Amino acid sequence: MAFELESAAHPENLKRVVIEPVTRVEGHGKVTLLLDEDNRVHQARFHIVEFRGFEKFIQGRPYWEVPVLVQRLCGICPVSHHLAASKAMDMIVGARLTPTAEKLRRLMHFGQILQSHALHFYYLASPDLLFGFDSDVARRNIVGVAAAYPEIARQGVALRRYGQEVIRITAGKRVHGTGSIPGGVNKNLSMEERDTLLKEIDDMIAWSQGAVELVKKVYGGRPDFHNGFGYFRSSFMSLVREDGALDLYHGGLRARDEHGQTIFDHVDYTHYWDYIHEEVKPWSYMKFPFIRSKGREEGWYRVGPLARVNNCDLIPTPLAEAERKAFKAFGGGSALHATLAYHWARMIEMLHCVEGIKELLHDPDLLGDDLVTQGQRGFRGVGVIEAPRGTLIHHYRVDEDDLIVRANLIVSTTHNNQAMNEAVRQVALQYLDGQNLTEGLLNYIEVAIRAFDPCLSCATHALGQMPLEVELQDAAGQVVDRLARNGGGETAR
């Protein structure tokens, strides 16, 4: 399924709508839409306008620095990069993790996904869901949520804080910690730390259940969310455990097509390149991955919470598994493809994480002292993990001097690149309002992007008060409408 419609005979005569930057996402991007004289959308593109360069400047660094260095990619999901790189370095040092090391990493990872999902849902997405996509822009932010729904906002802040505390205890710091090292971890959990986390865990579970109920109510009450707003079908890819269960830390790669048929299953991610290829396009710094067997045009796919909940055969914690069954039942037993179903799946995962944290906190292995192992030295390492936004791949080569000579990172948002473009195109086709641009129209397009929780760089603009200017030109190139939003969030023509 292509995200560009037929090519125009004279593209220079098409009207061009630009949304820059996209707000309430982590980082900076822009959207361009090309329309003909009848306002038919000929092209919809979501551009990533930043260049990070991590794959190049880590070359020449010692391999043991990488787990700490690469997490500077992001201030929101640094643990995901920290752990993916650590898993790759485990291969370099020939390690087979001890139970204590693996469980501590899993605990750290649960804390990461919990805090990230809470941040996205409560801070970035809930204003749209609670107030409406085209509600008053001055109200449509976390401050407005706190004023109108103080208990929901309080719980969201507390859930994120708890996830960050799990990270602090396991990694040493809430952001950019050092807990995971090649071959294991550098500290265990003390009894005092364990007991501190256990004090609040039941509240976290109850509030996560409330979050699932909230999104089910919002999503279930809006039929246009199910197969209308930004709807399209696609393949999905994620890690699954040997028994097909959801596993956020480790597993084999599974991909299913838009009809639910298996493309590949339980494949060894250390040979991911046999199944996934990356295409480069000139108008974005982000690559476009696709499944090799399906080709460039049909092989794109989605990752993240929606893919994981659709793809897995079960969730190995009871409350989240019950919610997964309800999720599947809503779709008649088939996968849900709606863009906004991402929010529902995301909250099911958040519930799973707090359940998983509670189970691990009762595991005596967390208090163990056997933290690091090593074995036969290797020169290639691949680490794959399910980050909050989806499958994250880190691939490194190391020389005889222990220096990185090659790195390839496929981040979660990269996997979703073409799917986000398709969501933009679908929303533009459904809601573009001729020559009469409105701030609400801009937000409809952003809502579709925001559902993927894209991480475009390290920055987060939680209040959505970034400067924005959009111009609409007619076929002759004359500006017929202009809409501007200043840094204070005020919109004017």
Buried (B, 14 or more C-beta within 10 A) or exposed (E): BEBBBEEBEEEEBBBBBBBBBBBBBBBBBBBBBBBBEEBBBBBBBBBBBBEBEBBEEBBEBEBBBBBBBBBBBBBBBBBBBBBBBBBBBBBBBBBEBBEBBBBBBBBBBBBBBBBBBBBBBBBBBBBBBBBEBBBEBEBBBBBBBBEEBEEBBEBBBBBBEBBBBBBBBBBEEBBBBBBBBBBBBBBBBEEEBBEBBEEBBEBBBEBBBBBBEBBBEBBEEEEEBBEBBBBBBBBBBBBBBEEBBBBBBBBBBBBBBBEEEEBBEBBEBBEBBEBBBBEEEEEBBBBBBBBBEBEBEBBBBBBBBBBBBBBBEBBBBEBBBBBBEBBBEBBEEEBBBBBBBBBBBBBBBBBBBBBBBBBBBEBEBBEBEEBBBBEEEBBEBBBBBBBBBBBBBBBBBBEEEBBBEEBBBBBBBBBBBBBBBBBBBBBBBBBBEEEEBEBBBBBBBBBBBBBBBBBBBBBBBBBBBBEBEBBBBBBEEEEBBEBEBEEEBEBEE
